[in-house]
Structure formats: structure tokens, C-alpha cells
Amino acid sequence: MLDQLTSVDFIPCLHQAFTIRIESAEPIKLELASVTNLAAAGERANQAQRLFSLLFLGPVSQHYLLQHTYRIEHEQLGALDLFLVPVGPEGGRMRYEAIFN
């Protein structure tokens, strides 16, 4: 299913919670903060929708997720395995990015 998702699938989920469950820890809620198309101008529409990034905001915490593939759950999209990269803090929350290409 992951290879069929496009940026359009994530836009309705903006500012909604995605959950990561890690053994021996409380579930972690990430907020989908932005969906950004990364395609160059002139690319075909279906290719443009497949080259995008998702930016998530983590909870206010002193503990952050490491760069890793996490199973992330969403009410409408179900469970997805995403490679998340911490890209720096914003307002006391860590930002995480996932890129689709």
C-alpha cells in the first residue's frame, strides 16, 4: 500500500495525530504538520504526487526518536512503515521528516 500513496492521500490528514507504538513505552503521538510536493515543474501529475515529503511534529519532550523506520498508525490510513529523520526542534517539539520518491 505504501508504494501507492501520493501526497493527495495525506493532505486530508494535516494536523491530525499519527501514533507510534514502541515496546516498553507509552505510545507517541506525532502531528502531521505539512505535506510538500518535491517534484520539478513540468513533471507528469502522477509522478509529481509521488515525490513528496511529510513533516511531523513530535510531543514536547526531552526524549526524541532516532532516525529509524517506525510503524506509524493513522485512523484513516491504517498502519504504515515510514523512515523518519529528526530534522530539528521547533517550539520545544522535534520535527521529523519522511520522504516519498
Helices and strands as residue ranges (DSSP letters): G 2-4, H 7-10, G 11-13, E 17-20, E 28-37, H 45-50, E 52-60, E 68-74, E 78-90, E 93-100
